[in-house]
Amino acid sequence: MLRWPIISKTINESVINAMRLLLLLFVCSVVILIIANQFVTGFQARDLMVALQHSINPNLVVGLQFLTNSISVVSIGIPVLVLLISELRKDQSTRKKVIIVLVCLGFSGIMSSTVKNMVQKPRPFVIDSRIEKLSGGGSYSFPSGHTTEAVCAAAIMIFTFRNWYVWFFYLGWALTIMYSRMALGVHDIFDLMGGIAIGLGSTLLVLFVASRIVAKKDQLAN
């Protein structure tokens, strides 16, 4: 009987399909990033940012700033709250799931920071005076750490807690985070696509390792 998403003979077919979907989305994000890099120039990507900044009003900017500054409240705060509730209820199944969620978020953050320091791409507002910096963003630009965190949080929470309201909330939240990073002048479309790829890839890798550990435990138990 399935205890948690694992890759073994006992795995639930819906889990296999979910992981296949994650893999497909990851491959698509990488392919789109490669194609866009060939056909879209950096200047064109920044043109889009300029257009977004011209289209927003001051009230929307304040809301986007609040959203982008509180990303960890949602990505980490909600899983921690669920973990505390599961501890009070002595719900070991939920506890294990939330631990995987937090590990996934931590790993995606490490991967994002590592790639940033390797690529060392300047922020859009640094190289294009048309773009106004409306939010925090002092380190390198590629990939978007906010996008990585939001996509990873959405992917792992949707995978783990399969309720319609989880899908609705996290997908909408992740898309809004990505929009805010462009509209606030701190990331271009390439940064967002890089963040999507790393967020999905990190989620897949953590889930795969976790599934192999659980599968190994099942074999030893048998």
Secondary structure as GFF3:
##gff-version 3
##sequence-region A 1 222
A	DSSP	alpha_helix	13	39	.	.	.	ID=ss1
A	DSSP	alpha_helix	42	55	.	.	.	ID=ss2
A	DSSP	alpha_helix	58	69	.	.	.	ID=ss3
A	DSSP	alpha_helix	71	75	.	.	.	ID=ss4
A	DSSP	alpha_helix	77	89	.	.	.	ID=ss5
A	DSSP	alpha_helix	92	119	.	.	.	ID=ss6
A	DSSP	alpha_helix	124	127	.	.	.	ID=ss7
A	DSSP	alpha_helix	145	160	.	.	.	ID=ss8
A	DSSP	alpha_helix	164	183	.	.	.	ID=ss9
A	DSSP	alpha_helix	189	221	.	.	.	ID=ss10
###
